[in-house]
Amino acid sequence: MARHCAQVYACDLDIRIVSVDAILAEVRRDIGEEAAERIQEILPVRLHSAHANLTALPYEDASFDKIVCISVLEHLTPDESLAALREFHRTLRDDGMLLLTFDYPTVDLSAMGQWIEQRDFRIGMVWISSFHGVLYTRICGAVCIVLGLF
């Protein structure tokens, strides 16, 4: 994303998120040397990393126009997922967009839909048929939900 966005902020509970060397080592291992070389120049410039918990994000209110959370919420407890959604709501601008993905079928989409509604998000586009407007991709077995505060 850092290649296509003016600034990218990433957080993780794993302390390696704040180490460019650790990130590059992961990319080399998982994707290859060419990919690591391509991102090496943009990592320190446009990627801002924080060792942080999604339930207590270290960012100001209304900081972001887009938030992307890729296959994380299904690994949290229900209370942690709700707290993360509260933090997304707090840090997202009023006209912002939240993109959530889930590893399906491990996620309870009915419960996730209720949590999303509790946070006053409007579902703009979602993928799968368990609740309105969801899309399921058979290619990687993932569910993608795009939400907004509009």
C-alpha angles and dihedrals in degrees: 000000000000089000092059103034131068091231133001125199118198129183133184139164087235108092090216088079090082094053118085089195092054092048092049091048090053092048091048091050098043104032109012146259095287092057091048091052092049095053098037093086097050101041099081094038107047104014117083111189129196132186096227147135119246088227092063110028116194094226135103122256114278093011100141139055091196134024122190120195111181118200097322110109094066088062093057130080116258090257092050091048091052091047090050091050089050089053092048089051091049096048097040119091118243092257093038132125130228119203115197126182127189134194100242133238092021093070125079098231094187092057091043090052090053092049091050091051090049089059093055095243118150114224107235101172130352134170123228136051101248093092133010117299101004125144124204120198115208090197096078102004093244134138118218123199124185114198135181140188094223 
